[in-house]
Amino acid sequence: MRLLVVNVNTTESMTRSIGAQAMAAAAPGTEIVPLTPAFGAESVEGNYESHLAAIAVMEAVRAYSGPYDAVIQAGYGEHGREGLQELLDVPVVDITEAAASTAQFLGRSYSVVTTLDRAVPLIEDRLALAGLSARCASVRASGVAVLDLESDADAAVEAIVAEAVAAVEVDRAEVICLGCGGMAGLTERVVARTGVPVVDGVAAAVTIAEALVRLGLRTSKVRTFAAPRAKRFAAWPPGVVVG
């Protein structure tokens, strides 16, 4: 089984980190192929960058020439999962939805701890669109920028842990979701400080994708995610007809 794990930003070191987390979660026999978009922002922290990343991720997958069995979109609260599902008939798993759906098996309510406050509405919207918001106690911002997860890791961990503790003690969350693909690897430290289950979206997405492939399930094409109609796209990319 081969899974494409696509970073939403263009920072190669973050792609490597996400890929390592995916490999650690994968079952024996599963091959993880990390992909970095060819264009876009170095970190995705807002609607403009998120919409641009959606196109970049779709193009990165379209450009991949080898076979694969499922695709994981490794961006928290980002746009684009629906476009991938139109383009592909293999399963497409978004880490936001994977983390939240997994959390609901582990407790009555969950909270998401993410990066900057401006990411909170995007995550709330993604959870609502996916039908996963009813049991969400809160989405909390740590105030840590995406790139600071690597450049100032110790301070980032402390800020994330502090918000996770507040989510449990103040918001009454029973499970914590790490709200950024770049937070991969923080699970044990947050568990140690909160005493509750902590879900990493990358690991959850890998496990869900593997299960869907093993069950022989594919994306429905009867309506919402039917393949794009064949038509000419002006200058994107030049001369390409989709369909």
C-alpha positions as CSV (number, residue, x, y, z in Angstrom):
1,M,0.0,0.0,0.0
2,R,1.3,3.5,-0.9
3,L,0.0,6.7,0.7
4,L,0.8,10.2,-0.6
5,V,1.1,12.6,2.4
6,V,1.0,16.1,1.1
7,N,2.2,19.1,3.1
8,V,0.2,22.3,2.4
9,N,3.2,24.6,2.7
10,T,6.5,24.7,0.9
11,T,8.8,24.3,3.8
12,E,10.8,21.1,3.1
13,S,11.8,20.5,6.7
14,M,8.2,20.4,7.7
15,T,7.4,17.9,5.0
16,R,10.2,15.7,6.3
17,S,8.8,16.0,9.9
18,I,5.2,15.2,8.7
19,G,6.6,12.3,6.6
20,A,8.4,10.9,9.6
21,Q,5.3,11.0,11.8
22,A,3.3,9.3,9.1
23,M,5.9,6.6,8.7
24,A,5.9,6.0,12.5
25,A,2.1,5.5,12.4
26,A,2.0,3.3,9.3
27,A,1.5,-0.4,9.5
28,P,4.2,-2.8,8.1
29,G,3.9,-2.9,4.3
30,T,2.6,0.7,4.0
31,E,4.9,3.0,2.0
32,I,4.7,6.7,2.8
33,V,5.5,9.2,0.1
34,P,5.8,12.8,1.5
35,L,5.1,15.6,-1.1
36,T,5.8,19.3,-1.0
37,P,3.9,21.7,-3.3
38,A,5.9,23.3,-6.0
39,F,4.5,26.7,-5.2
40,G,2.8,28.5,-2.3
41,A,3.5,30.0,1.1
42,E,6.3,28.8,3.4
43,S,3.6,28.5,6.1
44,V,-0.2,28.6,5.7
45,E,-1.9,30.9,8.2
46,G,-4.9,32.4,6.6
47,N,-7.6,32.2,3.9
48,Y,-5.6,33.5,1.0
49,E,-2.7,31.2,1.7
50,S,-5.0,28.3,2.3
51,H,-6.9,28.7,-1.0
52,L,-3.5,29.0,-2.8
53,A,-2.3,25.8,-1.0
54,A,-5.4,23.9,-2.1
55,I,-4.5,24.5,-5.7
56,A,-0.8,23.7,-5.0
57,V,-1.7,20.4,-3.3
58,M,-4.0,19.3,-6.1
59,E,-1.3,20.1,-8.6
60,A,1.4,18.2,-6.6
61,V,-0.8,15.1,-6.6
62,R,-1.6,15.5,-10.3
63,A,2.1,15.7,-11.0
64,Y,2.9,12.5,-9.1
65,S,3.4,9.9,-11.8
66,G,3.6,6.7,-9.7
67,P,0.7,4.5,-8.4
68,Y,-0.8,5.2,-5.0
69,D,-3.8,4.0,-2.9
70,A,-4.8,7.0,-0.9
71,V,-4.0,10.7,-0.3
72,I,-3.6,12.5,3.0
73,Q,-3.9,16.3,3.0
74,A,-1.6,17.4,5.9
75,G,-2.9,20.8,6.7
76,Y,-5.1,21.7,9.7
77,G,-8.3,23.6,8.8
78,E,-7.2,24.1,5.2
79,H,-9.2,24.2,2.0
80,G,-8.9,21.7,-0.8
81,R,-10.0,18.3,0.3
82,E,-13.2,18.4,-1.8
83,G,-11.2,19.3,-4.9
84,L,-8.9,16.3,-4.4
85,Q,-11.9,14.1,-4.0
86,E,-13.2,15.3,-7.4
87,L,-9.9,14.6,-9.1
88,L,-9.3,11.2,-7.5
89,D,-11.3,8.1,-6.8
90,V,-8.9,6.8,-4.2
91,P,-9.7,7.8,-0.5
92,V,-8.7,11.3,0.5
93,V,-8.2,12.0,4.2
94,D,-7.8,15.4,5.7
95,I,-5.9,15.5,9.0
96,T,-8.4,18.0,10.6
97,E,-11.3,15.6,10.1
98,A,-9.2,12.5,10.9
99,A,-8.1,13.9,14.3
100,A,-11.6,15.1,15.3
101,S,-13.4,11.9,14.2
102,T,-10.8,9.8,16.1
103,A,-11.2,12.0,19.2
104,Q,-14.9,11.2,19.3
105,F,-14.1,7.6,20.0
106,L,-12.1,8.5,23.0
107,G,-14.2,11.0,25.0
108,R,-17.4,12.9,25.1
109,S,-15.8,16.2,24.0
110,Y,-12.6,17.3,22.4
111,S,-10.6,20.5,22.0
112,V,-8.2,21.5,19.3
113,V,-5.0,23.4,20.2
114,T,-3.6,25.2,17.1
115,T,-1.1,27.9,16.2
116,L,-2.2,31.5,15.7
117,D,-5.6,32.9,16.6
118,R,-6.4,33.7,12.9
119,A,-6.4,29.9,12.3
120,V,-9.2,29.3,14.7
121,P,-12.1,30.3,12.4
122,L,-10.7,28.2,9.6
123,I,-10.6,25.1,11.8
124,E,-14.1,25.9,13.2
125,D,-15.4,26.2,9.7
126,R,-13.8,22.9,8.6
127,L,-15.1,21.0,11.6
128,A,-18.6,22.4,11.0
129,L,-18.5,21.6,7.3
130,A,-17.5,18.0,8.1
131,G,-20.2,17.6,10.7
132,L,-17.7,17.3,13.5
133,S,-18.3,20.5,15.6
134,A,-21.1,19.3,17.9
135,R,-18.7,17.7,20.4
136,C,-15.9,20.2,20.0
137,A,-15.5,22.0,23.3
138,S,-13.1,24.7,22.0
139,V,-10.5,25.6,19.4
140,R,-7.6,27.3,21.3
141,A,-4.7,29.3,19.8
142,S,-1.3,28.9,21.3
143,G,0.0,32.1,19.7
144,V,2.8,30.1,18.1
145,A,3.4,30.7,14.4
146,V,3.8,27.6,12.2
147,L,7.5,28.2,11.5
148,D,8.2,28.8,15.2
149,L,7.3,25.2,15.8
150,E,10.8,24.4,14.4
151,S,12.7,27.6,15.1
152,D,11.8,27.9,18.8
153,A,10.6,24.4,19.7
154,D,10.9,24.7,23.5
155,A,8.8,27.8,23.8
156,A,6.3,26.4,21.3
157,V,5.8,23.3,23.3
158,E,5.2,25.2,26.5
159,A,2.6,27.5,24.8
160,I,0.8,24.5,23.3
161,V,0.8,22.5,26.5
162,A,-0.5,25.6,28.5
163,E,-3.5,25.8,26.1
164,A,-4.1,22.1,26.2
165,V,-4.2,22.2,30.0
166,A,-6.7,25.1,29.9
167,A,-8.8,23.2,27.4
168,V,-9.1,20.3,29.8
169,E,-9.5,22.4,33.0
170,V,-11.6,25.3,31.7
171,D,-13.4,24.0,28.6
172,R,-13.9,20.5,30.1
173,A,-12.4,18.8,27.0
174,E,-11.7,15.1,27.5
175,V,-9.5,14.7,24.4
176,I,-7.0,17.0,22.8
177,C,-6.3,17.3,19.1
178,L,-3.0,18.8,18.0
179,G,-4.2,21.5,15.5
180,C,-1.2,21.7,13.1
181,G,0.6,19.1,10.9
182,G,3.9,20.7,12.2
183,M,3.0,19.6,15.8
184,A,3.7,16.0,15.0
185,G,5.8,14.5,17.8
186,L,4.3,16.5,20.7
187,T,1.8,13.9,21.7
188,E,3.6,12.4,24.6
189,R,4.5,15.7,26.2
190,V,0.9,17.0,26.1
191,V,-0.4,13.7,27.5
192,A,2.1,13.9,30.4
193,R,0.8,17.4,31.3
194,T,-2.9,16.9,30.7
195,G,-3.6,13.3,31.5
196,V,-6.0,13.0,28.6
197,P,-5.7,11.2,25.2
198,V,-4.0,13.4,22.6
199,V,-4.6,12.8,18.9
200,D,-2.1,13.8,16.2
201,G,-3.9,14.4,12.9
202,V,-1.2,12.9,10.7
203,A,-1.0,9.6,12.6
204,A,-4.8,9.4,12.7
205,A,-5.1,10.1,9.0
206,V,-2.6,7.4,8.1
207,T,-4.5,4.8,10.1
208,I,-7.9,5.8,8.6
209,A,-6.5,5.8,5.1
210,E,-5.0,2.4,5.6
211,A,-8.4,1.1,6.9
212,L,-10.3,2.5,3.9
213,V,-7.8,0.9,1.5
214,R,-8.0,-2.4,3.2
215,L,-11.8,-2.3,3.2
216,G,-11.7,-1.7,-0.6
217,L,-13.6,1.6,-0.3
218,R,-13.2,4.5,-2.7
219,T,-14.6,8.0,-3.1
220,S,-18.2,8.1,-4.3
221,K,-18.5,9.6,-7.7
222,V,-22.3,9.7,-8.1
223,R,-22.8,13.4,-7.3
224,T,-20.7,15.7,-5.0
225,F,-17.3,14.4,-6.0
226,A,-18.0,13.5,-9.6
227,A,-14.9,14.0,-11.8
228,P,-14.5,17.5,-13.2
229,R,-16.2,17.9,-16.6
230,A,-13.9,18.0,-19.6
231,K,-13.2,21.6,-20.6
232,R,-10.4,23.9,-21.4
233,F,-8.7,25.8,-18.6
234,A,-7.2,29.1,-19.7
235,A,-3.5,29.2,-18.9
236,W,-3.7,26.8,-15.9
237,P,-1.7,24.8,-16.8
238,P,-1.4,25.9,-20.5
239,G,-3.2,23.7,-22.9
240,V,-4.3,21.1,-20.4
241,V,-7.8,19.6,-20.7
242,V,-9.2,18.1,-17.5
243,G,-11.4,15.1,-17.8
